[in-house]
């Protein structure tokens, strides 16, 4: 058989294989279509046999939340505040706002919107955010009213077909009315009438465009976007809704601009003391579940929710905050100020062991929702980046005046300390050396490590961002939350491994079916060596630096933080077993009148940690094998040129001195010779004769002395 015949034979075989693959693929597709068609046909037939979809509603049952030891924390159930209202009583602006932000093609589709689904899928693929989701208003109505909230293909198919059935049984106006009377707005309010009364103290028919836009933005995340909880976030969401209304030509830009500028007057509510233990944690868990499964599932489906909370630690945290926080004033909403927050996390697992989001008499969880300036509590990210850039605790920085454009950073006490080590910089929270370090290593490295360690609030793009040297001192565009900062410090305690903060271990439905079971999510961020070196530096903060007020009598490390004008005060610290973040400040961003992180926050941290760890054997941070921390002084690169010039000037000065002394010796020798000859010249006789032993040598660089710690530093 010749080569051409062999070649042709191979081509024929390959062609046959390709044909077989195509046939097999076609058969598989046909079978899949047949199976899907049969299943969907059965589902459709089933749905068509039902006289009304309202019969599918499941009787409500309370859900239970447990701590990590199986102790019941609380029962949660809906106290439904629902006031149905006819569609003709609902303002056109409110209907338009909901359609614009939730389902722009509501009047064009038949219950499901392929365009919306493709848009949402594309957004997920490209990681771009969209203002409206993939589910239609009809689908949302079907899901919330008639289905479980489990994320399964079966449930999504049921949702789609129920939506189609709803569109067959009801008009668009009827569906919209059902939806607007059913949707959850947070704090027990169901439907637009109850929500309007709750948030604005008026009937829905009296809402302005500005109020309509704000109300339409709440259901995306009722707890977060509630104007009573987070007015800033609610306002930002309102602006998004108005943008969508402009986009779909319900209003023009001038009208939207006027609505954005309009004053929002919220209804006054008397603050009610929360009776539930761990109320902020319960709210945090509840909201997470609502976002995943829906409000009805959480409040009505009898879920059993097993969490990471340790009730004993929680009680200690609540008691400590209540006892240690000063009471200066009561704001216009009846909330005592200043406020505080505490989050305790197990660093090896990320388990949230205790959470206090305030004094316990309002809905705003400062532990998770308050984005505040960290001050010097952000400096460890700079120190870490320095260590990862091969600097050491013994690296010497010149603490001397420096100017960047119009900004001249200064230390807390306005003084400069000359040559200081990186270790001393951390212990005494010195600002100028920290900025010089950031200048040397670049601003991107600290920001990178902060992001890798879970800080999600950094701003890296745009005209105002965090890529600047003020970042090194905690001057951020937005800020950080106590929860994320605690989790980030957990990396230092956990040998360089970041564990995602976790509140929920397992969720079981009323039938015993496990809906979710979470495992520890962790990733290595930095080396074990770098984690230990930084910990070794932050030990000194507590033993002899700015954080001596946090000393708990066992191996611990941490950092104080105080912002300009005493607006925010922090102490974040850790042992091998527990990391705790403490924040203190006024909700209005007013001054704390001189309180620093070294004062009340450090005290709260010490009192809490001592009691929380009372039954835990003291442990020490374990030094990695082979690690030697060299305290021999080295010089930061940015100071080398300056020091080089100083040494050159010193060398020149010493050489000049030597020349002068050589000249003096020559003169003395000549004078001695003249004296021997009985001839004297008093003018040339030195007043202090010098011997060779008196000639100074050029000294070697001495180990920099570390100034004594200064109390109450940032």
Protein Blocks (a to p, Z undefined) as FASTA:
>chain_A
ZZklmmmmmmmmmmmmmmmmmmmmmmmmmmmmmmmmmmmmmmmmmmmmpmbfklmpccdd
ddddddfkopafbdcddddddddddfklpcfklmmmmmmmmommlmmmgoiafklmmmmm
mmmmnopacfbdfbdfklmmmmmmmpcfbdcfklmmmmmmmmmmmmmmpcfklmmmmmmm
mpcgbjhiacjklmmmmmnopafklpcfklmmmmmmmmmommlmpmklmmmlmmmmmmmm
mmmmmmnopacfklmmmmmmpccddddddddddfbghklmmmmmmmmmmmmnojklmmmn
opacddfbdfklmmmmmmmmmmmpccfbdcfkopacdddddddddfknopafbdcfbeop
afbdfklmmccdekjmlmmmmmmmmmmnopafklccddddddehjaccddfkopaebjad
fklmmmnopaklmmmmmmmnopklmmmmmmmnopakbcfedjbdcbbfklmnopafkbcc
fklmmmmmmmmmnnopacdddfbfbdcdfkopafbdcddddddfbdfklmmmmmmmmmmm
mmmmmmlmmpgoiacdddddddehhlaccdddddfkbccddddddfklpaeehpafklmm
mmmmmmmmmmmmmmpccddddddehiacdfbdcddfklmmmmmmmmmmmmmmmmmmmmmm
mmmmmmmmmmmmmmmnopacfklpcfbdcdfklpccdddddddddddddehiZZ
